[in-house]
């Protein structure tokens, strides 16, 4: 029997991080037929999807930042300036991202995360379903993960 000595390190190391990501991707691709089938296709890599709302003067009134991957849109950030809220901009941002994801990128679904003080009811009102609730993340807050199935081709 061969015995190995190991040591743990906690430093931030971008080179090791990239190597770890590469090795995990390789391992996942080898193990999962679904991920293996994605290799070499346009859906293999995340593609950024950004939608912006600007004032007449060109200032940012709101925006949505996300990415598409493997027939899913993941909304990372959606924000509307407090002075512009109530004008339907959040819904317009979300609808445009959904349209692009479905019609131009072939996405079938959307996922996003929000906290209890942010907008879970807003998303429910837009057809999203809560699939995960994490209480006390971070302590004192509740995080929600929501999903929505999209109509093929971006049809409403």
Backbone bond lengths (Angstrom), bond angles and torsions (degrees), N, CA, C in turn:
res aa  C-N    CA-C-N  psi(-1)  N-CA   C-N-CA  omega(-1)  CA-C   N-CA-C  phi
1 X - - - 1.436 - - 1.528 109.10 -
2 X 1.330 114.97 132.29 1.457 120.45 178.72 1.522 108.16 -96.76
3 X 1.310 115.31 131.18 1.458 120.37 177.74 1.527 108.67 -107.57
4 X 1.322 115.09 139.18 1.458 120.75 179.57 1.520 109.69 -114.74
5 X 1.286 114.80 147.66 1.459 120.85 172.85 1.527 106.90 -99.89
6 X 1.311 116.34 135.77 1.454 121.49 179.30 1.519 109.03 -126.73
7 X 1.312 115.77 157.36 1.458 120.65 171.61 1.529 108.20 -137.28
8 X 1.289 115.76 147.83 1.465 121.33 177.42 1.516 109.13 -101.00
9 X 1.347 115.42 140.97 1.459 121.40 175.74 1.515 108.01 -128.18
10 X 1.297 116.20 150.84 1.466 120.14 -178.80 1.520 113.25 -121.23
11 X 1.312 117.53 14.42 1.463 119.49 -178.61 1.523 111.51 -75.27
12 X 1.321 116.48 151.78 1.460 121.86 173.67 1.522 107.09 -77.86
13 X 1.331 115.95 124.16 1.465 121.24 -174.86 1.527 108.20 -140.37
14 X 1.325 116.89 102.81 1.465 121.24 -176.17 1.524 112.60 -65.46
15 X 1.314 117.66 -34.35 1.458 120.33 178.75 1.520 110.48 -64.96
16 X 1.323 116.91 -46.24 1.472 120.47 177.47 1.528 110.85 -65.72
17 X 1.343 116.34 -38.60 1.467 119.70 178.05 1.527 110.26 -58.26
18 X 1.327 117.06 -46.43 1.457 121.04 -179.57 1.528 111.28 -65.18
19 X 1.312 116.78 -39.91 1.461 120.92 177.20 1.524 110.47 -64.05
20 X 1.322 116.42 -44.03 1.465 120.94 178.38 1.523 110.50 -60.44
21 X 1.330 116.73 -45.70 1.473 120.88 179.20 1.526 110.63 -60.31
22 X 1.316 116.83 -43.32 1.456 121.54 179.16 1.527 111.47 -62.45
23 X 1.310 116.07 -44.48 1.473 120.08 -179.72 1.524 111.43 -68.46
24 X 1.331 117.45 -37.68 1.460 120.28 176.99 1.525 110.33 -65.63
25 X 1.330 117.19 -43.36 1.455 121.21 177.28 1.531 110.56 -58.57
26 X 1.324 116.30 -45.31 1.468 120.85 178.75 1.527 110.78 -61.76
27 X 1.310 117.05 -45.58 1.463 121.33 179.81 1.529 111.21 -63.73
28 X 1.327 116.83 -45.05 1.461 120.50 179.41 1.521 111.62 -63.20
29 X 1.315 116.48 -41.42 1.462 121.06 -179.76 1.530 110.66 -65.09
30 X 1.311 116.37 -39.52 1.464 120.51 178.30 1.523 111.02 -65.54
31 X 1.315 116.58 -39.06 1.454 121.61 -173.73 1.532 113.46 -82.87
32 X 1.327 118.15 -36.54 1.464 121.72 -173.18 1.525 111.86 -104.33
33 X 1.335 117.02 119.63 1.470 119.20 175.91 1.536 112.29 -63.45
34 X 1.314 117.31 -30.45 1.467 120.94 179.32 1.523 109.88 -66.05
35 X 1.334 117.05 -48.95 1.464 120.09 179.22 1.527 111.11 -68.52
36 X 1.322 117.72 -33.62 1.466 121.06 177.45 1.528 110.13 -62.93
37 X 1.343 116.76 -39.13 1.466 120.80 -179.97 1.530 112.17 -66.85
38 X 1.333 117.61 -24.47 1.468 121.15 177.89 1.521 112.86 -73.50
39 X 1.335 116.52 -23.97 1.474 120.35 -176.79 1.516 109.88 -58.07
40 X 1.327 115.40 132.18 1.457 120.96 177.41 1.516 114.51 81.12
41 X 1.341 117.82 2.58 1.464 120.46 178.69 1.525 108.88 -104.18
42 X 1.340 117.16 164.62 1.470 119.51 176.89 1.537 112.71 -60.70
43 X 1.329 117.27 -26.19 1.466 120.79 -179.17 1.526 113.42 -79.88
44 X 1.324 117.70 -2.24 1.466 120.64 -177.48 1.526 111.84 -63.58
45 X 1.303 117.28 -35.90 1.465 121.23 -175.94 1.530 111.04 -112.39
46 X 1.314 115.33 150.73 1.454 120.95 174.49 1.530 108.70 -67.70
47 X 1.338 115.47 137.49 1.463 121.31 175.67 1.518 108.48 -118.36
48 X 1.330 117.40 123.67 1.463 119.47 -179.51 1.522 111.49 -60.74
49 X 1.327 115.78 145.90 1.459 122.22 173.54 1.527 106.33 -137.41
50 X 1.326 116.30 114.69 1.464 123.05 -179.46 1.514 108.85 -124.08
51 X 1.332 115.80 138.12 1.458 122.04 175.55 1.531 106.67 -131.96
52 X 1.324 116.75 132.40 1.472 121.11 -175.41 1.520 110.55 -124.15
53 X 1.315 116.37 147.35 1.456 123.08 170.63 1.522 106.31 -116.54
54 X 1.333 116.01 123.64 1.460 121.33 -178.44 1.518 110.09 -117.13
55 X 1.315 115.79 147.96 1.460 120.60 174.69 1.527 108.31 -74.09
56 X 1.319 116.06 171.64 1.467 120.17 176.47 1.520 111.18 -57.90
57 X 1.319 116.48 -30.94 1.468 121.30 178.98 1.519 113.72 -83.32
58 X 1.329 117.27 0.84 1.463 120.86 177.23 1.517 115.02 89.17
59 X 1.324 117.72 4.90 1.464 120.23 177.94 1.523 110.02 -80.36
60 X 1.325 116.12 148.92 1.456 120.35 179.55 1.533 109.74 -73.17
61 X 1.333 115.76 121.39 1.459 121.87 176.04 1.521 110.64 -98.92
62 X 1.324 116.06 -17.67 1.462 120.78 179.47 1.509 110.43 176.67
63 X 1.312 114.26 169.83 1.457 118.05 179.20 1.514 112.45 -168.69
64 X 1.310 113.53 162.40 1.456 122.59 176.03 1.518 106.87 -131.42
65 X 1.322 116.04 129.74 1.459 122.49 176.90 1.523 107.33 -123.21
66 X 1.298 114.99 129.45 1.458 120.36 177.99 1.512 110.11 -160.33
67 X 1.311 115.10 -166.18 1.464 119.98 175.46 1.531 108.65 -153.57
68 X 1.326 114.55 157.46 1.456 119.69 174.52 1.518 108.31 -108.32
69 X 1.318 114.25 146.42 1.472 121.22 178.97 1.512 107.74 -162.68
70 X 1.313 116.06 130.64 1.471 122.38 172.24 1.525 112.22 51.56
71 X 1.301 117.26 47.66 1.467 125.93 177.36 1.531 113.86 68.47
72 X 1.324 117.06 21.18 1.460 122.25 176.01 1.528 109.84 -125.73
73 X 1.324 114.89 144.74 1.456 122.01 166.88 1.519 106.37 -101.43
74 X 1.325 116.94 129.40 1.460 121.33 173.55 1.522 107.36 -112.24
75 X 1.321 116.27 113.93 1.456 121.45 177.41 1.530 107.29 -84.75
76 X 1.318 116.10 117.14 1.457 121.37 -179.25 1.519 111.14 -90.13
77 X 1.337 116.55 -46.21 1.465 121.50 -179.46 1.515 109.61 -136.51
78 X 1.333 116.24 139.27 1.460 122.42 169.25 1.522 105.72 -141.36
79 X 1.327 115.74 123.97 1.453 120.22 -176.16 1.514 109.45 -145.82
80 X 1.340 115.30 141.86 1.462 122.13 173.61 1.526 106.94 -128.90
81 X 1.328 115.93 132.29 1.462 122.02 178.43 1.534 109.30 -54.86
82 X 1.307 115.86 136.20 1.467 121.61 -177.10 1.524 112.26 -53.20
83 X 1.334 117.34 -36.24 1.470 121.48 -179.44 1.523 112.73 -68.34
84 X 1.335 116.68 -17.40 1.465 120.71 -175.92 1.531 112.59 -108.77
85 X 1.316 117.30 0.43 1.469 120.60 -177.89 1.520 110.35 -68.67
86 X 1.310 114.98 150.76 1.460 120.93 -179.88 1.515 113.07 93.51
87 X 1.331 117.01 -4.02 1.465 121.01 -179.55 1.531 111.83 -98.18
88 X 1.341 117.17 5.13 1.463 120.23 178.84 1.518 114.43 82.71
89 X 1.331 117.92 11.76 1.461 120.30 -176.42 1.534 112.49 -66.72
90 X 1.323 117.16 -38.93 1.471 119.82 178.76 1.520 111.18 -59.72
91 X 1.317 116.49 -44.30 1.460 121.09 178.11 1.517 112.26 -64.74
92 X 1.332 116.62 -38.23 1.468 120.43 178.72 1.524 110.94 -67.47
93 X 1.337 116.85 -41.50 1.464 120.22 177.48 1.527 110.52 -60.59
94 X 1.318 115.58 -47.98 1.459 120.74 -178.68 1.526 111.15 -63.32
95 X 1.331 116.89 -45.12 1.468 120.93 -179.68 1.523 111.65 -61.82
96 X 1.332 116.83 -40.74 1.474 119.32 179.87 1.518 111.08 -67.75
97 X 1.323 117.49 -40.96 1.475 120.07 177.33 1.528 110.11 -63.18
98 X 1.326 117.06 -43.04 1.467 120.76 178.00 1.524 110.64 -61.65
99 X 1.333 116.81 -42.50 1.468 121.14 -179.35 1.521 110.75 -61.59
100 X 1.340 116.16 -49.15 1.469 120.46 179.42 1.526 110.27 -60.60
101 X 1.325 116.08 -45.68 1.464 120.34 -177.91 1.525 111.45 -60.05
102 X 1.329 116.68 -44.50 1.468 120.15 -177.79 1.527 112.12 -76.90
103 X 1.335 116.71 -52.06 1.463 120.88 -172.43 1.516 113.53 -75.46
104 X 1.325 117.33 -38.86 1.456 119.94 -173.84 1.526 113.89 -100.95
105 X 1.342 116.89 -20.31 1.463 119.00 -175.71 1.522 113.43 -123.78
106 X 1.322 116.61 2.91 1.460 120.54 175.11 1.519 115.22 69.17
107 X 1.320 117.36 23.98 1.467 119.72 -179.42 1.530 110.45 -75.30
108 X 1.316 114.97 145.11 1.453 122.05 -179.83 1.529 112.19 -107.63
109 X 1.346 117.14 -11.91 1.462 118.99 -175.10 1.521 110.47 -157.60
110 X 1.346 114.24 164.46 1.464 123.05 178.39 1.522 107.78 -129.54
111 X 1.328 115.41 145.85 1.461 120.32 170.70 1.516 108.73 -133.65
112 X 1.331 114.63 152.59 1.458 120.17 177.71 1.518 108.59 -159.92
113 X 1.323 114.57 164.69 1.451 121.16 176.58 1.530 107.99 -123.53
114 X 1.328 115.75 146.19 1.456 121.68 177.02 1.518 108.72 -150.58
115 X 1.321 116.99 156.69 1.454 121.06 176.15 1.515 110.41 -95.77
116 X 1.330 115.09 163.36 1.463 120.73 -176.88 1.527 113.20 -59.23
117 X 1.332 119.21 -31.37 1.463 120.81 -179.01 1.523 111.97 -86.00
118 X 1.324 117.34 -6.53 1.461 119.86 -178.79 1.526 110.76 -89.87
119 X 1.336 117.77 -94.87 1.462 117.18 -167.59 1.532 116.08 -145.80
120 X 1.328 120.25 36.90 1.476 116.80 179.74 1.528 112.25 -59.99
121 X 1.325 118.32 -37.77 1.467 120.20 179.82 1.529 111.94 -68.97
122 X 1.325 116.96 -36.00 1.465 121.16 175.37 1.534 109.56 -57.59
123 X 1.325 117.08 -48.66 1.464 120.44 -177.87 1.525 111.80 -67.81
124 X 1.326 116.93 -40.17 1.473 119.53 176.14 1.532 109.80 -57.57
125 X 1.326 116.54 -40.94 1.456 121.45 178.91 1.517 113.43 -65.90
126 X 1.325 116.88 -17.35 1.462 122.01 178.44 1.530 111.13 -99.80
127 X 1.332 116.64 12.50 1.468 120.30 175.27 1.513 115.25 94.58
128 X 1.313 117.94 9.75 1.462 121.30 179.09 1.521 110.49 -85.31
129 X 1.319 115.45 147.73 1.458 122.57 179.73 1.526 109.36 -115.76
130 X 1.314 116.47 134.88 1.466 121.20 176.59 1.531 108.10 -73.49
131 X 1.338 116.28 124.14 1.468 120.89 178.64 1.523 112.51 -114.12
132 X 1.331 116.40 -11.53 1.458 119.93 179.94 1.520 109.22 -154.78
133 X 1.326 115.12 136.76 1.459 121.66 175.68 1.521 107.06 -127.49
134 X 1.322 116.09 125.89 1.465 120.74 178.49 1.521 107.87 -118.13
135 X 1.335 116.53 99.66 1.455 118.85 178.70 1.525 111.24 -69.99
136 X 1.312 115.49 149.43 1.464 122.20 174.43 1.524 113.44 63.47
137 X 1.361 116.33 34.07 1.466 120.41 178.01 1.506 109.37 -125.09
138 X 1.317 118.90 100.26 1.461 128.13 -9.29 1.527 110.29 -71.52
139 X 1.324 117.77 173.12 1.456 120.50 -176.91 1.531 111.75 -49.53
140 X 1.338 113.73 127.99 1.460 120.53 -179.77 1.512 114.13 97.20
141 X 1.328 117.91 -12.06 1.467 122.27 179.33 1.530 109.64 -120.97
142 X 1.318 114.96 164.03 1.462 121.58 174.07 1.520 107.83 -123.23
143 X 1.331 115.98 130.94 1.468 120.45 176.80 1.523 108.93 -101.39
144 X 1.330 115.10 139.26 1.456 122.33 177.55 1.519 109.07 -117.11
145 X 1.314 116.57 138.38 1.460 122.23 167.62 1.517 106.11 -108.03
146 X 1.322 116.15 128.97 1.459 121.68 -178.89 1.522 109.87 -124.28
147 X 1.317 116.53 150.98 1.461 121.90 176.82 1.521 109.86 -134.63
148 X 1.314 113.86 157.68 1.463 120.89 176.60 1.524 108.00 -145.23
149 X 1.307 116.99 134.69 1.463 122.40 173.22 1.518 108.38 -83.78
150 X 1.323 116.00 137.24 1.456 120.99 -178.41 1.527 110.49 -101.41
151 X 1.315 115.22 149.11 1.474 120.52 175.33 1.517 107.65 -72.28
152 X 1.338 117.34 141.91 1.468 120.06 178.17 1.523 111.54 -56.44
153 X 1.303 116.30 137.19 1.454 122.03 176.58 1.510 114.26 72.60
154 X 1.323 117.77 8.09 1.450 120.49 178.24 1.515 114.30 80.90
155 X 1.343 117.16 12.14 1.467 121.03 178.53 1.518 110.00 -69.81
156 X 1.307 117.62 144.91 1.464 121.88 177.88 1.510 109.70 -103.21
